[in-house]
């Protein structure tokens, strides 16, 4: 259930293009939305390889329907930056309409 209790910021970066690739330039990112949302833990993955170990944390974020968020944006919550994973889902069927976002960050 959507209960807005935490501050969530949505950041968008312009695309930086060269002859070989196009990628976001996070040094010039701008905040496109800020407001209350509900952040719920999803999963934490550990990956062990000979070259390096890594830990990835996933969260599910519920924002108001009016929140401006896209699949290439970043979220700032709880002092950490998270990448949006996939297309945000706009849920219109319930009485509390909202946007559901899955986001992740690398911890280690």
C-alpha positions in Angstrom: 0.0 0.0 0.0 1.3 3.5 -0.9 2.0 5.5 2.2 4.3 8.5 1.4 6.7 8.8 4.3 10.2 9.3 2.8 11.8 12.0 0.6 12.5 10.8 -2.9 14.3 12.8 -5.6 14.3 12.0 -9.3 17.4 13.1 -11.3 17.7 13.1 -15.1 21.0 13.5 -17.0 21.4 14.8 -20.6 22.8 12.3 -23.1 26.5 12.6 -24.0 27.3 11.4 -27.5 30.5 10.7 -29.3 31.4 8.8 -32.4 31.1 5.4 -30.6 28.5 5.7 -27.9 25.7 7.6 -26.2 25.5 7.7 -22.4 24.1 9.9 -19.6 26.3 12.7 -18.3 25.5 12.5 -14.6 27.8 15.5 -13.9 25.2 17.7 -15.4 22.1 16.0 -14.0 19.1 18.1 -12.9 16.4 17.3 -10.4 13.1 16.8 -12.2 10.9 15.8 -9.3 11.1 15.7 -5.5 8.4 14.6 -3.0 7.2 11.9 -0.6 7.2 8.2 -1.5 7.2 4.8 0.1 10.4 2.8 -0.1 10.2 -1.0 0.4 13.1 -3.4 0.5 13.1 -5.9 -2.4 16.2 -8.1 -2.6 19.9 -8.1 -2.0 22.2 -10.1 -4.3 25.7 -11.3 -3.6 27.9 -12.2 -6.5 31.3 -13.9 -6.0 33.7 -14.2 -8.9 37.5 -14.7 -9.1 38.0 -11.1 -10.2 35.7 -9.4 -7.7 32.8 -9.7 -5.3 29.8 -7.5 -5.5 26.6 -6.8 -3.6 23.5 -5.3 -5.2 20.5 -3.9 -3.3 17.1 -3.6 -4.9 14.1 -1.6 -3.6 10.6 -1.0 -4.7 9.5 2.7 -4.6 5.9 3.9 -4.7 5.4 7.5 -5.8 2.3 9.6 -6.6 0.9 9.2 -10.1 2.0 12.7 -11.0 5.7 11.9 -10.3 7.9 12.5 -13.3 10.2 9.5 -13.7 11.6 7.5 -16.6 13.6 4.3 -17.2 16.9 6.2 -17.5 16.6 8.3 -14.4 18.2 8.0 -11.0 16.5 8.2 -7.6 18.1 9.7 -4.5 16.7 8.3 -1.3 18.1 7.7 2.2 21.3 9.5 1.1 22.0 7.0 -1.7 21.7 7.0 -5.5 19.7 4.2 -7.2 19.3 3.4 -10.9 15.7 2.9 -12.2 15.4 -0.7 -13.4 13.0 -1.0 -16.3 10.0 1.1 -17.2 8.1 2.6 -14.2 4.6 1.0 -13.8 1.7 3.5 -13.5 -1.1 1.7 -11.6 -4.5 3.2 -12.3 -6.8 0.4 -11.1 -6.9 1.1 -7.3 -8.4 3.9 -5.4 -4.8 5.1 -4.5 -3.3 5.5 -7.9 0.4 5.5 -7.9 3.7 4.8 -9.8 5.7 1.7 -8.9 9.4 1.7 -9.6 12.0 -0.9 -9.1 15.5 0.5 -8.5 18.9 -0.8 -7.6 22.4 0.2 -6.4 25.7 -1.5 -6.1 26.9 -1.6 -2.5 30.3 -3.2 -3.0 
